[in-house]
Amino acid sequence: MGVDLKPLVKSREISLADLKGKVVAIDAYNAMHQFLSIIRQRDGTPLKDSQGRITSHLSGLLYRTANLVEEGIKPVYVFDGKPHPLKLRTLEERKAIREEAMEEWLIALEAGDIEEAMKKAKRTSSVTKERVEEAKKLLDALGIPYVDAKSEGEAQAAYMNRKGDVDAVASQDFDSLLFGCVRLVRNLAVTGKRKLPDKQIYIEVPPEEILLERLLQENGITREQLVDIAILIGTDFNEGVKGIGPKKALHLIKEYKSLENLIRKGKIVIENYEEIRKIFLEPEINENYKIEWKEVDEEKVIDLLCNEHQFSEERVRNALSKYKKFAKTFKQKSLFDFG
């Protein structure tokens, strides 16, 4: 879910063509959540194989990534590691929300309210260990690299971006900016049409770019102050201060300069703020990673998706033609190898 920085952020609309030739680190859990939420049947039922196993995440990975490589974008997925203890409360809350949504979805289905069923169904998705392993298995077969983070995937991706190993980080959440991501791209995995909530209206959803340095300059703050603002609003690691939203948080930090000064003046009380600040400013990082695109193993993909999960072989092979064409662009060049 991440922190709500939207009122403070000015984004620039871009196209996939603007990212041609760029290496983009994709927040894997974030993307998989989107695939599991959006790629569903009309009544909200996720895609499943003949054994009832959910395949929406595999469908999203195959076809959405194919669209990216077709545009000449070089994707590398970054997976979360072990969650920080302070995030466990948030994870429990999300689990409770999913369980409640599941009950409401079934009620809507029984009532024949397809619109409400789809709305509730989108909130039931979860990225399980099994789905993560399936995703990695598919990425291996597709020749698309991935990196395992020690903790937060967005922290890892931001580090890779600052280091210059990737040109941008793709995520729907603004947390990447708190971790020091230089260039954030939103809507990359969901580019296309999106239905407006509670309306039979669809809008175009283009990718958008946010530059950290521009965000800081426009708001007259430092990255450290941006993190303090986020802590006031509430992050995945703390609830935030009641009654304080993005604009008020910005005003307070610009006036008092830091959380310490606010606390000293008796304006707020925040527990663990130093530890939360450290999560964003000094995160655990996996420095021993490798980014290397390989040729797609066509038969391995067919076996995994078509033989095991009953995907349409014709559609899968059409998608794989994009990966094979992408492979030709780097086959004669030296591969990236960081570590």
C-alpha positions in Angstrom: 0.0 0.0 0.0 2.8 2.4 0.9 2.8 6.0 2.1 0.4 8.6 0.6 2.7 11.3 -0.9 0.5 12.0 -3.9 -0.5 15.6 -2.9 3.2 16.5 -2.8 4.2 14.8 -6.0 4.2 16.2 -9.5 4.6 13.5 -12.1 5.3 13.7 -15.8 3.4 11.5 -18.3 5.7 9.4 -20.4 5.3 6.6 -22.9 6.8 3.1 -23.0 8.9 4.4 -26.0 10.5 6.9 -23.6 12.0 3.9 -21.7 13.4 2.2 -24.8 16.9 0.8 -24.1 16.5 1.5 -20.4 17.0 -1.0 -17.6 14.0 -0.9 -15.2 13.9 -2.5 -11.8 10.3 -3.7 -11.2 9.0 -4.1 -7.7 8.0 -7.8 -8.2 5.6 -8.1 -5.2 3.9 -4.8 -6.2 3.5 -6.0 -9.9 2.2 -9.4 -8.8 -0.4 -7.8 -6.5 -1.6 -5.8 -9.5 -1.7 -8.9 -11.8 -3.6 -10.9 -9.1 -6.0 -8.0 -8.5 -6.7 -7.0 -12.1 -6.5 -10.1 -14.2 -9.8 -11.7 -13.4 -13.0 -12.8 -14.9 -16.0 -10.6 -15.0 -17.4 -11.8 -11.7 -14.0 -11.3 -10.0 -12.8 -14.9 -10.2 -9.0 -15.1 -10.8 -7.7 -17.1 -13.7 -7.2 -20.7 -12.8 -6.0 -23.9 -14.3 -8.0 -27.2 -14.5 -6.8 -28.1 -10.9 -8.1 -24.8 -9.5 -4.7 -23.2 -9.1 -4.6 -19.4 -9.6 -2.6 -18.4 -12.7 -3.3 -14.6 -12.9 0.2 -13.7 -11.7 1.8 -16.0 -14.4 -0.4 -14.5 -17.1 0.5 -11.0 -16.0 4.2 -11.8 -15.9 4.2 -13.4 -19.4 2.1 -10.9 -21.3 2.9 -7.6 -19.6 6.6 -8.3 -19.6 6.4 -9.3 -23.2 4.9 -5.8 -23.9 7.9 -4.2 -22.1 10.6 -6.1 -24.0 8.8 -5.5 -27.3 9.3 -1.8 -26.6 13.0 -2.4 -26.0 12.8 -2.0 -22.2 15.2 -4.2 -20.2 13.3 -5.4 -17.1 14.7 -6.9 -13.9 12.3 -8.0 -11.2 13.2 -7.4 -7.5 11.6 -9.6 -4.9 11.1 -8.8 -1.2 13.1 -10.5 1.4 12.3 -10.9 5.1 9.9 -8.2 6.3 11.0 -5.9 9.1 9.4 -6.7 12.5 7.7 -3.3 12.5 5.9 -4.2 9.3 4.2 -7.3 10.8 1.3 -5.1 12.1 0.6 -3.9 8.5 0.8 -7.4 7.1 -1.7 -8.6 9.7 -4.1 -5.7 8.8 -3.8 -6.5 5.1 -4.6 -10.2 5.9 -7.7 -9.1 7.8 -8.8 -6.9 4.9 -8.4 -9.8 2.4 -10.4 -12.1 4.6 -13.3 -9.6 5.0 -13.2 -8.8 1.3 -13.4 -12.6 0.5 -16.6 -12.9 2.6 -18.1 -9.8 0.9 -17.2 -11.1 -2.5 -19.0 -14.4 -1.9 -22.1 -12.5 -0.7 -22.1 -10.3 -3.8 -21.8 -13.4 -6.0 -24.7 -15.0 -4.3 -26.7 -11.9 -4.7 -25.8 -11.7 -8.4 -24.2 -8.3 -8.0 -21.3 -8.7 -10.5 -20.1 -5.1 -10.2 -19.8 -5.3 -6.5 -18.3 -8.8 -6.7 -15.5 -7.6 -8.9 -14.8 -4.6 -6.6 -14.5 -6.9 -3.6 -12.6 -9.6 -5.4 -9.7 -7.2 -6.3 -9.0 -6.9 -2.5 -8.6 -10.6 -1.9 -5.4 -11.2 -3.8 -2.2 -12.3 -1.9 1.3 -13.0 -3.0 2.1 -16.3 -1.5 5.5 -18.1 -1.3 4.3 -20.6 -3.8 3.3 -17.9 -6.3 6.6 -16.2 -5.8 8.5 -19.5 -6.6 6.2 -20.0 -9.7 7.0 -16.4 -10.8 10.8 -17.0 -10.5 10.6 -20.3 -12.3 8.8 -18.5 -15.2 11.2 -15.6 -15.3 14.1 -18.0 -15.4 12.6 -19.7 -18.4 11.9 -16.4 -20.1 15.5 -15.3 -19.6 14.4 -12.3 -17.5 16.7 -11.6 -14.5 15.5 -11.1 -10.9 17.2 -10.0 -7.7 16.3 -11.2 -4.2 16.3 -8.3 -1.6 17.4 -8.9 2.0 14.3 -7.0 3.2 12.3 -4.5 1.3 12.3 -4.9 -2.5 11.8 -1.2 -3.1 14.9 -0.5 -0.9 16.9 -2.9 -3.1 15.6 -1.4 -6.3 16.3 2.1 -5.1 19.9 1.1 -4.3 20.4 -0.4 -7.7 19.0 2.9 -9.2 21.3 5.1 -7.2 24.3 2.9 -8.1 23.5 3.3 -11.8 22.8 -0.3 -12.5 19.2 0.4 -13.4 17.8 3.5 -15.0 14.5 3.6 -13.1 12.4 1.8 -10.5 8.9 0.7 -11.5 6.3 0.6 -8.6 2.9 1.9 -7.8 4.0 2.9 -4.3 5.9 6.1 -3.4 8.0 4.3 -0.9 10.8 3.9 -3.5 11.4 7.6 -3.2 11.8 7.4 0.6 14.5 4.7 0.0 16.3 7.1 -2.3 15.1 6.0 -5.8 16.3 8.6 -8.3 13.7 7.9 -10.9 10.3 6.3 -10.2 8.0 5.1 -12.9 4.4 4.3 -12.0 1.7 2.5 -14.0 4.3 0.5 -16.0 2.6 -2.9 -15.2 -0.9 -1.6 -15.7 -0.5 0.6 -18.8 -3.7 0.6 -20.8 -7.3 1.1 -19.8 -8.6 1.2 -16.2 -12.1 1.2 -15.0 -13.1 4.0 -12.7 -14.5 2.9 -9.3 -18.3 2.4 -9.2 -18.6 3.7 -12.8 -18.9 2.1 -16.3 -16.2 4.4 -17.5 -12.7 3.4 -18.6 -9.7 5.8 -18.8 -6.3 5.5 -20.3 -3.5 4.9 -17.8 -0.2 6.0 -19.2 3.1 5.5 -17.4 4.3 8.5 -15.3 7.7 9.5 -14.2 8.7 11.1 -10.8 12.2 12.4 -10.2 13.3 12.5 -6.5 15.5 15.6 -6.9 12.6 17.5 -8.5 10.2 16.4 -5.8 12.6 17.6 -3.1 13.3 21.0 -4.8 9.7 21.7 -5.5 8.8 21.1 -1.9 11.9 22.8 -0.4 12.9 19.8 1.6 15.7 17.2 2.0 15.3 13.4 1.5 15.7 13.1 5.3 12.8 15.5 5.8 10.7 13.6 3.2 11.1 10.5 5.3 10.1 12.5 8.4 7.0 13.7 6.5 6.2 10.1 5.6 6.5 9.0 9.3 4.0 11.7 10.3 1.5 10.6 7.6 2.0 6.9 8.3 4.1 4.2 6.6 4.1 0.4 6.4 6.1 0.5 9.7 4.0 3.0 11.7 0.4 4.3 11.9 1.3 8.0 11.7 -0.2 10.9 13.7 -4.0 11.2 13.7 -5.2 14.2 11.8 -2.0 14.8 9.9 -2.1 14.3 6.1 0.6 15.0 3.5 0.1 18.8 3.2 0.0 19.3 7.0 3.0 17.1 7.5 5.0 19.1 4.9 4.0 22.4 6.6 5.1 21.0 10.0 8.4 19.7 8.9 9.2 22.9 7.0 8.4 24.9 10.1 10.1 22.7 12.7 12.7 21.1 10.4 12.6 17.6 12.0 10.6 15.1 14.0 12.9 15.8 17.0 11.9 19.4 17.1 8.2 18.6 16.8 8.5 16.1 19.7 10.6 18.5 21.8 7.9 21.2 21.4 5.3 18.7 22.5 3.4 18.8 19.2 3.4 15.1 18.5 4.3 11.7 20.0 5.8 9.0 17.8 7.3 5.7 18.9 10.2 4.1 17.2 10.6 7.0 14.8 14.4 6.7 14.8 14.2 3.0 13.9 11.6 3.8 11.1 13.8 6.5 9.8 16.8 4.1 9.7 14.7 1.6 7.7 14.4 4.1 4.9 17.8 5.8 5.1 20.0 2.8 6.0 18.1 -0.3 4.7 19.5 -3.8 4.5 20.8 -4.3 1.0 21.9 -7.3 -1.1 25.1 -6.0 -2.8 25.9 -9.4 -4.4 23.4 -9.4 -7.3 23.7 -10.1 -11.0 21.7 -8.7 -13.9 21.9 -10.8 -17.0 19.3 -11.3 -19.8 19.3 -14.6 -21.5 17.6 -16.2 -24.4 14.2 -17.6 -23.7 13.8 -21.3 -23.2 10.7 -21.7 -25.3 10.0 -25.3 -24.5 10.5 -24.8 -20.8 7.9 -22.0 -20.9 5.5 -24.1 -22.9 5.9 -27.0 -20.4 5.3 -24.7 -17.4 2.4 -22.7 -18.8 0.7 -24.9 -21.3 1.3 -28.5 -20.1 1.1 -27.7 -16.4 -1.4 -24.8 -16.3 -3.3 -25.2 -19.6 -2.5 -21.8 -21.1 -3.2 -21.4 -24.8 -0.1 -22.6 -26.7 -0.8 -20.3 -29.6 -1.1 -17.2 -27.4 2.0 -18.2 -25.4 4.1 -18.8 -28.5 3.0 -15.4 -29.9 4.2 -13.8 -26.7 7.4 -15.7 -26.8 8.2 -14.3 -30.3 8.6 -10.9 -28.5 11.1 -12.4 -26.1 13.1 -14.0 -29.0 13.2 -10.7 -30.8 14.3 -9.0 -27.6 17.1 -11.5 -27.2 18.6 -10.5 -30.6 19.2 -7.0 -29.3 21.7 -8.1 -26.6 22.9 -11.4 -28.0 25.9 -9.9 -29.7 26.7 -7.4 -26.9 28.4 -8.0 -23.6 25.9 -8.8 -20.9 25.5 -6.8 -17.7 27.2 -8.4 -14.8 27.1 -6.5 -11.5 28.1 -7.7 -8.1 
